[in-house]
Amino acid sequence: MNIRTFKNWDDLRFLVALHRTGTMAGAARYLGTNTATVSRRLDRLSATLGGPLLNRTRDGWQTTDFARRLIDVALGFDGRIQSELNAATEGLDEKIPVKLGCMPFINSAMLLPSLQKTPEVLAGLAVTFNDRITPGALGENDLVVSFTKPESTRLTARKLGEMTFNLYMPRGGTANKGWLGLSDMYDTHELMRRADAHFKTRPRHRASTFGSLYGLAKSLRMPAPLPDAMAKADADLVAIDTETFPLTLDCWVFFHETHSQDIAICRVVDWIEECFASLD
């Protein structure tokens, strides 16, 4: 490849969007266009660079090693540009957009109640709170709160603290009809494995989020594994005495390394750390 012939730098945006979202449709939504345009621009980029950038798998599109190196360069450039723009925007009437992804119960039980008490803490920012269920990379988010520390060296991770989980049951409830668990995508997670070990049977019903699991437990008066941060706020829930619980998990916030000096990202991270400190 002769790099001097590569003039369509804008095409890299489509490769990065596909990397973030995993699908053509997701990339189209992320960029505000359609799948035909995404496909055409990626084909043009591949032809320009003289080789395939993508492999189709049953889990979606996977980028080649060469494409991932290009993506790292593009993300680094984009992160630095955005950091400079955010610095220039601070103090102006224009709001700085930030996309935050984390598990729904952290949004609803920790971050949003804190923001309701002190809304001025994020003044000047326009934060989008995205419910993020599956672990992994950033996706469409600028920063992510997760129970899994990212493996990528391109991501900066900061430990927020620890969160504990227990088996809870509504007062007067019964385990005779079984128990309630998270969806089967979490069956190998330590939380579900410990619940399995206690009840010695598979869950009777399942839910995809802790919020839905909490609602099921309250409605059916059946036991379920829940985060203490959620369950202890409800006097109707009682922790079950068992040798397999409590479970303690580290909680992390991570973002791309190029955002380490980004004013907007740093402000949101500081606020999240304060929320977790208040929980302790």
C-alpha positions as CSV (number, residue, x, y, z in Angstrom):
1,M,0.0,0.0,0.0
2,N,1.2,3.5,-0.8
3,I,0.1,5.7,2.0
4,R,0.3,8.7,-0.2
5,T,-2.8,7.5,-2.1
6,F,-4.9,7.3,1.1
7,K,-6.9,10.6,1.0
8,N,-10.3,9.5,2.3
9,W,-9.6,9.8,6.0
10,D,-13.3,10.3,6.8
11,D,-13.8,6.6,5.9
12,L,-12.0,5.6,9.1
13,R,-15.0,6.9,11.0
14,F,-17.1,4.1,9.6
15,L,-14.5,1.5,10.6
16,V,-14.3,2.9,14.1
17,A,-18.1,3.0,14.4
18,L,-18.4,-0.7,13.3
19,H,-15.7,-1.6,15.9
20,R,-17.6,0.2,18.6
21,T,-21.0,-1.3,17.8
22,G,-20.3,-4.6,16.2
23,T,-22.9,-4.4,13.5
24,M,-23.6,-2.4,10.3
25,A,-26.9,-1.3,11.7
26,G,-25.3,-0.2,15.0
27,A,-22.6,1.7,13.1
28,A,-25.3,3.4,11.0
29,R,-27.2,4.6,14.1
30,Y,-24.0,5.8,15.7
31,L,-23.1,7.9,12.7
32,G,-26.6,9.0,11.9
33,T,-26.7,7.3,8.4
34,N,-27.8,4.1,6.8
35,T,-26.3,0.6,6.5
36,A,-25.8,0.9,2.7
37,T,-23.6,4.0,3.3
38,V,-21.6,2.2,6.0
39,S,-21.1,-0.8,3.8
40,R,-20.1,1.3,0.8
41,R,-17.6,3.4,2.7
42,L,-16.0,0.3,4.3
43,D,-15.7,-1.4,0.9
44,R,-14.0,1.8,-0.4
45,L,-11.6,1.9,2.5
46,S,-10.8,-1.8,2.1
47,A,-10.1,-1.3,-1.7
48,T,-8.0,1.8,-0.9
49,L,-5.8,-0.1,1.6
50,G,-5.5,-3.2,-0.6
51,G,-6.9,-5.8,1.7
52,P,-9.8,-7.0,3.8
53,L,-10.5,-5.2,7.1
54,L,-13.3,-7.3,8.4
55,N,-14.2,-10.9,8.9
56,R,-17.9,-12.0,9.3
57,T,-18.5,-14.3,12.3
58,R,-21.7,-15.6,14.0
59,D,-21.1,-13.0,16.7
60,G,-20.9,-10.1,14.2
61,W,-18.1,-8.4,12.3
62,Q,-14.6,-8.9,13.6
63,T,-11.8,-6.6,12.5
64,T,-8.4,-7.9,11.2
65,D,-5.1,-7.2,13.0
66,F,-4.3,-4.5,10.5
67,A,-7.7,-2.9,10.9
68,R,-7.3,-2.8,14.7
69,R,-4.0,-1.0,14.4
70,L,-5.8,1.6,12.2
71,I,-8.6,1.8,14.7
72,D,-6.1,2.5,17.6
73,V,-4.6,5.3,15.6
74,A,-8.1,6.8,14.7
75,L,-9.3,6.5,18.3
76,G,-6.2,8.2,19.6
77,F,-6.6,11.0,17.2
78,D,-10.3,11.4,17.9
79,G,-9.8,11.3,21.6
80,R,-7.2,14.1,21.5
81,I,-9.3,16.3,19.2
82,Q,-12.3,15.8,21.5
83,S,-10.3,16.6,24.6
84,E,-9.1,19.9,23.0
85,L,-12.7,20.8,21.9
86,N,-14.0,20.1,25.4
87,A,-11.3,22.3,26.9
88,A,-12.3,25.1,24.5
89,T,-16.0,24.6,25.3
90,E,-15.7,24.8,29.1
91,G,-17.2,27.9,30.4
92,L,-19.3,28.6,27.4
93,D,-23.1,28.2,27.1
94,E,-22.6,25.1,24.9
95,K,-22.9,21.8,26.9
96,I,-20.2,19.1,26.5
97,P,-21.7,15.7,25.6
98,V,-20.5,12.6,27.6
99,K,-21.9,9.1,27.1
100,L,-21.7,7.0,30.3
101,G,-22.5,3.3,30.2
102,C,-23.1,1.1,33.3
103,M,-25.4,-1.6,34.7
104,P,-29.0,-0.3,35.0
105,F,-29.1,-0.7,38.8
106,I,-26.0,1.5,39.3
107,N,-27.7,4.2,37.2
108,S,-31.0,3.9,39.0
109,A,-29.9,3.1,42.6
110,M,-26.7,5.2,42.9
111,L,-25.9,7.7,40.2
112,L,-29.3,9.3,39.4
113,P,-30.4,9.7,43.0
114,S,-27.1,11.4,43.7
115,L,-27.6,13.7,40.7
116,Q,-31.1,14.6,41.9
117,K,-29.7,15.9,45.2
118,T,-26.8,17.8,43.6
119,P,-27.6,18.5,39.9
120,E,-25.0,21.3,39.8
121,V,-22.2,18.8,40.0
122,L,-22.5,18.1,36.3
123,A,-23.2,21.7,35.2
124,G,-21.9,22.4,31.7
125,L,-22.1,18.8,30.7
126,A,-24.8,16.9,28.8
127,V,-24.5,13.3,30.1
128,T,-26.3,10.4,28.4
129,F,-26.8,7.6,30.9
130,N,-26.8,4.3,28.9
131,D,-27.9,1.0,30.5
132,R,-25.1,-1.4,29.7
133,I,-25.7,-5.1,30.5
134,T,-22.9,-7.0,28.7
135,P,-19.3,-6.7,29.7
136,G,-16.6,-5.7,27.1
137,A,-15.1,-2.6,25.7
138,L,-16.4,0.9,25.5
139,G,-18.8,0.4,22.6
140,E,-20.6,3.7,21.9
141,N,-19.7,5.1,25.4
142,D,-17.0,7.6,26.4
143,L,-16.6,5.8,29.8
144,V,-18.0,2.7,31.4
145,V,-18.6,1.5,34.9
146,S,-18.2,-2.3,35.2
147,F,-17.4,-5.2,37.5
148,T,-14.8,-6.4,35.0
149,K,-11.4,-4.6,34.6
150,P,-10.7,-4.2,30.9
151,E,-7.7,-6.1,29.4
152,S,-6.9,-3.6,26.7
153,T,-3.8,-1.5,27.5
154,R,-5.4,1.3,25.5
155,L,-8.1,1.8,28.2
156,T,-7.4,3.6,31.5
157,A,-9.1,1.9,34.5
158,R,-9.7,3.3,38.0
159,K,-11.0,1.2,40.8
160,L,-14.1,2.7,42.3
161,G,-14.5,0.4,45.3
162,E,-16.2,-2.8,46.1
163,M,-19.9,-3.9,46.0
164,T,-21.4,-6.7,47.9
165,F,-24.2,-9.1,46.9
166,N,-26.4,-11.4,49.0
167,L,-29.4,-13.7,48.7
168,Y,-32.5,-11.8,49.7
169,M,-36.1,-12.8,50.2
170,P,-39.2,-10.7,50.9
171,R,-40.5,-11.1,54.5
172,G,-43.0,-14.0,54.6
173,G,-41.7,-15.3,51.3
174,T,-40.7,-18.9,50.5
175,A,-38.1,-20.8,48.6
176,N,-40.4,-23.8,48.2
177,K,-41.2,-22.7,44.6
178,G,-37.6,-22.2,43.7
179,W,-35.5,-19.0,43.3
180,L,-35.1,-16.2,40.8
181,G,-31.9,-15.5,38.8
182,L,-30.3,-13.5,36.1
183,S,-30.6,-14.5,32.4
184,D,-28.6,-17.5,31.3
185,M,-25.9,-15.3,29.8
186,Y,-24.7,-14.9,33.4
187,D,-24.7,-18.6,34.3
188,T,-20.9,-18.8,34.5
189,H,-20.7,-15.6,36.6
190,E,-19.6,-16.2,40.2
191,L,-22.9,-14.6,41.5
192,M,-25.1,-17.2,39.7
193,R,-22.7,-20.1,40.5
194,R,-22.9,-19.3,44.3
195,A,-26.7,-19.1,44.1
196,D,-26.8,-22.4,42.3
197,A,-24.6,-23.9,45.0
198,H,-27.0,-22.7,47.7
199,F,-30.3,-23.8,46.2
200,K,-28.9,-26.8,44.3
201,T,-31.2,-26.2,41.4
202,R,-31.6,-23.9,38.4
203,P,-33.7,-20.7,38.9
204,R,-37.4,-20.9,38.4
205,H,-37.7,-17.6,36.6
206,R,-35.0,-15.2,35.2
207,A,-34.6,-11.5,34.5
208,S,-32.0,-9.6,32.4
209,T,-31.3,-6.9,35.0
210,F,-31.1,-6.5,38.8
211,G,-34.0,-4.0,38.6
212,S,-36.3,-6.6,36.9
213,L,-35.0,-9.3,39.3
214,Y,-35.9,-7.1,42.3
215,G,-39.4,-6.6,40.8
216,L,-39.9,-10.3,40.4
217,A,-38.7,-11.1,43.9
218,K,-41.2,-8.5,45.3
219,S,-44.1,-9.7,43.1
220,L,-43.6,-13.5,43.6
221,R,-42.2,-13.3,47.2
222,M,-39.3,-15.5,46.1
223,P,-35.6,-15.3,46.9
224,A,-33.0,-13.8,44.5
225,P,-29.4,-12.6,44.5
226,L,-29.3,-8.8,44.7
227,P,-26.8,-6.1,45.3
228,D,-26.8,-4.8,48.9
229,A,-26.9,-1.2,47.5
230,M,-30.3,-2.0,46.1
231,A,-31.8,-4.5,48.6
232,K,-30.9,-2.7,51.9
233,A,-33.0,0.3,50.8
234,D,-36.1,-1.9,51.1
235,A,-37.0,-3.0,54.6
236,D,-39.2,-5.7,53.2
237,L,-36.2,-7.7,52.0
238,V,-34.2,-9.9,54.4
239,A,-30.8,-11.4,53.7
240,I,-30.7,-15.2,53.7
241,D,-28.1,-16.8,56.0
242,T,-25.8,-18.9,53.8
243,E,-22.2,-20.0,53.5
244,T,-22.0,-19.1,49.8
245,F,-22.7,-15.4,50.4
246,P,-21.9,-12.5,50.6
247,L,-20.1,-12.0,47.3
248,T,-17.8,-9.0,47.0
249,L,-16.8,-7.6,43.5
250,D,-14.5,-4.9,42.5
251,C,-16.1,-2.1,40.5
252,W,-14.2,-0.2,37.9
253,V,-14.6,2.9,35.7
254,F,-12.6,2.9,32.4
255,F,-12.1,5.2,29.4
256,H,-9.8,5.5,26.4
257,E,-6.3,6.6,27.4
258,T,-6.5,9.6,25.2
259,H,-9.2,11.0,27.5
260,S,-6.9,11.0,30.6
261,Q,-6.6,14.8,30.4
262,D,-10.1,15.4,29.1
263,I,-11.9,18.0,31.4
264,A,-15.4,16.6,30.8
265,I,-14.4,12.9,31.3
266,C,-12.3,13.7,34.4
267,R,-15.3,15.6,36.0
268,V,-17.7,12.7,35.4
269,V,-15.1,10.2,36.8
270,D,-14.6,12.3,39.9
271,W,-18.3,12.5,40.5
272,I,-18.8,8.7,40.1
273,E,-16.0,8.2,42.6
274,E,-17.8,10.5,45.1
275,C,-21.0,8.5,44.6
276,F,-19.2,5.3,45.5
277,A,-17.4,6.9,48.4
278,S,-20.8,8.0,49.7
279,L,-22.1,4.4,49.4
280,D,-19.2,3.2,51.6
